[in-house]
Amino acid sequence: MKANFLGQGTGGAVIGLDAEEKFLTLSLALPYDMNYRSFKGAVEDFANYVDYWREDLIRHQKAAETSIYS
């Protein structure tokens, strides 16, 4: 996977895969004492990374299905 090396591709979040390789988890730790503007920006960035990875996984799944059935 090209993501998660030194936080690249994840915005500093961590990607994890369960033991059965069925669930991919993107997690982000934030400091408790953030101001609202910083918190809002961090959550928005995190949501954008979630959207990116969801679309990327769907794209890879479709490509795999196409190559299997072609």
Secondary structure by P-SEA (a helix, b strand, c coil): ccccccccccccbbbbbcccccbbbbbbbbbccccaaaaaaaaaaaaaaaaaaaaaaaaaaaaaaaaaac
